[in-house]
Amino acid sequence: MPDALAGKVALVTGAGSGIGRAIARRFAARGARVVLADVDESGALGTLRELEGEGAVVRGDVTVEDDVAAMVDAAVGRFGRLDCAVNNAGIAPAPKAFTDHTLAEWQRTIDVDLTGVFLCMQHEIRRFLAQGGGGAIVNVSSGAGVVPAPGQPQYTAAKHGVLGLTKQAAQEYGRQGIRVNAVLPGTTETPALRAHLDASPGLEDRMRRLVPLGRLGTADEVARAAVWLCSDDAAYVSGASLLVDGATIAR
């Protein structure tokens, strides 16, 4: 029996590395055609080389509305439509005391992690509506969407906000057949995290002790959850916030 995602068109932001790359690979493995969007075009091209199926690269900054529109247009121009979108692009500030963060540091994180998701959702939903409805969006939040991230107030605020946007759109567009959900990764091993752990002796052991499953997550484990939420297997799931964190946050 063919995979229900086969032939579907999926847009993934932040697809040039880490979780975004894993999501793109998982979509492609299930037969979807994938549009890889990233401000780092070389990273996105690297992802494209790893895909098993069809893909296309578009350079774009999620804080620039014209770039966001171009991402959606690239999907439609190359593959004729858009069926799924995973809004994964994000940044995380270096932890420090609440009162030491500057306004510029606050604004940059909010612009990428929250406003970027808002802009992507707007353009994705408009495309779904223009196609007659239907479609699935997954927003990548974080465990910081439900509990504070120590030393990262702007990241905590942005990731909480992503869950609010997810619920708002899920309720507003459900009758048009559009599903909107969020995944909330816990501590996930990516190249960026690995570099940080390797430079900080003992940190990995401390992190592992905080996870009831006793290990860090993998990018592919987050990808499997995100792609499942886009699939017909999750046809009655919308407005949900799915923790992928080894029970670090049990609620």
C-alpha positions as CSV (number, residue, x, y, z in Angstrom):
1,M,0.0,0.0,0.0
2,P,1.5,3.4,-1.0
3,D,2.5,5.9,1.7
4,A,-0.2,8.6,2.0
5,L,2.6,11.2,2.0
6,A,3.9,10.0,-1.4
7,G,3.7,12.8,-3.9
8,K,2.8,15.4,-1.3
9,V,4.7,18.7,-1.3
10,A,6.3,19.7,2.0
11,L,8.0,23.0,2.9
12,V,10.6,22.8,5.7
13,T,12.2,26.0,7.1
14,G,15.6,25.8,8.7
15,A,16.3,22.7,6.6
16,G,20.0,23.2,6.3
17,S,21.0,21.4,9.4
18,G,20.0,19.6,12.6
19,I,16.3,18.9,13.2
20,G,15.3,20.7,9.9
21,R,17.6,18.4,7.9
22,A,16.2,15.3,9.6
23,I,12.6,16.4,8.9
24,A,13.4,16.9,5.3
25,R,15.0,13.5,5.0
26,R,12.1,11.8,6.7
27,F,9.6,13.5,4.4
28,A,11.6,12.4,1.4
29,A,12.0,8.8,2.7
30,R,8.2,8.7,2.7
31,G,7.9,9.8,-0.9
32,A,7.1,13.5,-0.4
33,R,8.6,16.2,-2.6
34,V,10.5,18.7,-0.3
35,V,11.2,22.4,-0.5
36,L,14.3,23.1,1.6
37,A,14.3,26.7,2.9
38,D,17.1,28.2,4.9
39,V,19.0,31.4,5.3
40,D,22.1,29.2,4.8
41,E,21.8,28.2,1.2
42,S,24.9,26.0,1.3
43,G,23.4,24.0,4.2
44,A,20.2,23.5,2.4
45,L,22.1,22.3,-0.7
46,G,23.9,19.8,1.6
47,T,20.5,18.5,2.8
48,L,19.3,18.2,-0.8
49,R,22.2,16.0,-1.6
50,E,21.1,13.6,1.1
51,L,17.5,13.3,0.0
52,E,16.2,10.0,-1.5
53,G,13.6,11.7,-3.6
54,E,12.7,15.1,-5.2
55,G,13.6,18.3,-3.6
56,A,14.3,22.0,-4.2
57,V,16.3,24.7,-2.4
58,V,15.2,28.2,-1.7
59,R,17.3,30.7,0.3
60,G,15.1,32.7,2.6
61,D,15.1,34.6,5.9
62,V,11.9,33.9,7.9
63,T,12.0,37.4,9.3
64,V,11.6,38.9,5.8
65,E,8.1,38.7,4.5
66,D,9.1,38.8,0.9
67,D,11.4,35.8,1.5
68,V,8.6,33.9,3.2
69,A,6.3,34.5,0.3
70,A,9.1,33.3,-2.1
71,M,9.4,30.1,-0.1
72,V,5.7,29.2,-0.7
73,D,5.9,30.4,-4.3
74,A,8.9,28.1,-4.8
75,A,6.9,25.1,-3.7
76,V,4.0,26.0,-6.0
77,G,6.2,26.9,-8.9
78,R,8.3,23.8,-8.8
79,F,5.7,21.2,-7.7
80,G,2.3,22.8,-8.4
81,R,1.0,23.0,-4.8
82,L,1.7,22.9,-1.1
83,D,0.4,20.2,1.2
84,C,2.5,20.3,4.4
85,A,4.8,22.8,6.1
86,V,7.1,22.5,9.1
87,N,8.1,25.8,10.5
88,N,11.4,24.9,12.1
89,A,13.8,27.8,11.6
90,G,14.9,29.2,14.9
91,I,17.8,30.5,17.1
92,A,18.6,30.3,20.8
93,P,20.5,33.0,22.7
94,A,23.3,32.3,25.1
95,P,22.0,31.9,28.6
96,K,22.6,34.8,31.1
97,A,20.8,36.7,33.8
98,F,17.4,38.1,32.9
99,T,18.5,41.6,33.4
100,D,21.7,41.2,31.3
101,H,19.9,40.6,28.0
102,T,19.8,43.6,25.7
103,L,16.7,44.8,23.8
104,A,18.5,43.9,20.6
105,E,19.1,40.4,21.8
106,W,15.4,40.1,22.8
107,Q,14.2,41.4,19.5
108,R,16.3,39.2,17.4
109,T,15.1,36.0,19.0
110,I,11.5,37.2,18.9
111,D,11.8,38.1,15.3
112,V,13.1,34.7,14.2
113,D,11.4,32.3,16.6
114,L,8.0,33.9,16.9
115,T,7.4,36.5,14.2
116,G,9.0,34.2,11.6
117,V,6.6,31.4,12.5
118,F,3.7,33.9,12.3
119,L,4.7,35.0,8.8
120,C,5.2,31.5,7.6
121,M,1.8,30.4,8.9
122,Q,0.1,33.3,7.2
123,H,1.5,32.5,3.8
124,E,1.1,28.8,4.1
125,I,-2.5,29.1,5.2
126,R,-3.3,31.5,2.4
127,R,-1.9,28.9,-0.1
128,F,-4.0,26.1,1.5
129,L,-7.1,28.3,1.2
130,A,-6.3,29.2,-2.4
131,Q,-6.1,25.5,-3.1
132,G,-9.6,24.9,-1.6
133,G,-8.6,24.0,1.9
134,G,-6.8,21.1,3.5
135,G,-3.2,21.0,4.5
136,A,-1.1,20.5,7.6
137,I,1.3,22.7,9.5
138,V,3.7,21.7,12.2
139,N,5.5,24.4,14.2
140,V,8.6,23.5,16.1
141,S,8.4,24.9,19.6
142,S,10.5,23.5,22.5
143,G,10.2,22.3,26.0
144,A,10.7,26.0,26.7
145,G,7.2,26.4,25.3
146,V,5.8,25.0,28.6
147,V,8.5,25.6,31.2
148,P,11.2,28.3,31.4
149,A,14.6,27.8,29.7
150,P,17.1,29.0,32.3
151,G,18.8,32.2,31.3
152,Q,16.8,32.6,28.1
153,P,13.7,34.8,28.7
154,Q,13.3,35.7,25.0
155,Y,13.5,32.1,23.9
156,T,11.0,31.1,26.5
157,A,8.6,33.8,25.5
158,A,8.9,33.0,21.8
159,K,8.4,29.3,22.2
160,H,5.4,29.8,24.5
161,G,4.1,32.2,21.8
162,V,4.5,29.5,19.1
163,L,2.1,27.3,21.0
164,G,-0.4,30.2,21.2
165,L,-0.2,30.7,17.4
166,T,-0.6,27.0,16.9
167,K,-3.8,26.8,18.9
168,Q,-5.2,30.0,17.4
169,A,-4.8,28.8,13.8
170,A,-6.0,25.3,14.5
171,Q,-9.3,26.6,15.8
172,E,-9.7,29.3,13.2
173,Y,-9.1,27.1,10.1
174,G,-10.2,23.7,11.2
175,R,-13.4,23.9,9.2
176,Q,-11.3,24.5,6.1
177,G,-9.6,21.1,6.7
178,I,-6.3,22.8,7.8
179,R,-4.6,21.1,10.8
180,V,-2.0,22.9,12.9
181,N,0.1,21.3,15.5
182,A,3.4,21.8,17.3
183,V,6.3,19.5,18.3
184,L,8.3,20.4,21.4
185,P,11.8,18.9,21.3
186,G,13.7,18.3,24.5
187,T,17.5,18.1,24.6
188,T,18.3,16.9,21.1
189,E,21.6,16.0,19.7
190,T,22.4,18.2,16.7
191,P,25.8,19.3,15.3
192,A,25.5,22.6,17.2
193,L,24.7,20.9,20.5
194,R,27.4,18.3,20.0
195,A,30.0,21.1,19.5
196,H,28.8,22.8,22.7
197,L,28.9,19.5,24.7
198,D,32.4,18.7,23.5
199,A,33.6,22.1,24.7
200,S,32.0,21.7,28.1
201,P,33.3,18.6,30.0
202,G,30.7,17.0,32.2
203,L,27.8,18.9,30.7
204,E,26.5,15.9,28.7
205,D,26.3,13.7,31.8
206,R,24.4,16.4,33.6
207,M,22.0,16.7,30.8
208,R,21.4,13.0,30.5
209,R,20.6,12.8,34.3
210,L,17.7,15.2,33.7
211,V,16.1,12.9,31.2
212,P,14.1,10.0,32.6
213,L,14.9,7.9,29.5
214,G,18.6,8.5,30.3
215,R,19.8,9.8,27.0
216,L,19.6,12.7,24.6
217,G,17.1,12.7,21.8
218,T,18.0,12.4,18.1
219,A,17.0,14.8,15.4
220,D,15.4,11.9,13.6
221,E,13.1,11.1,16.6
222,V,11.8,14.7,16.4
223,A,11.5,14.4,12.6
224,R,9.4,11.2,12.9
225,A,6.9,13.1,15.2
226,A,6.7,16.1,13.0
227,V,6.1,14.1,9.8
228,W,3.6,11.9,11.6
229,L,1.6,15.0,12.5
230,C,1.6,16.0,8.8
231,S,0.4,12.5,7.7
232,D,-3.1,11.1,7.5
233,D,-2.3,8.9,10.5
234,A,-2.9,12.2,12.5
235,A,-6.0,13.2,10.6
236,Y,-7.9,14.0,13.8
237,V,-5.0,15.7,15.6
238,S,-5.0,19.5,15.5
239,G,-4.1,22.1,18.1
240,A,-1.8,19.6,19.8
241,S,1.5,20.2,21.5
242,L,3.5,17.0,21.3
243,L,6.5,16.8,23.6
244,V,9.4,14.8,22.2
245,D,11.7,14.9,25.3
246,G,12.0,11.5,26.9
247,A,9.6,12.5,29.7
248,T,11.8,15.4,30.8
249,I,8.6,17.5,31.1
250,A,5.8,15.3,32.2
251,R,2.4,17.1,32.2
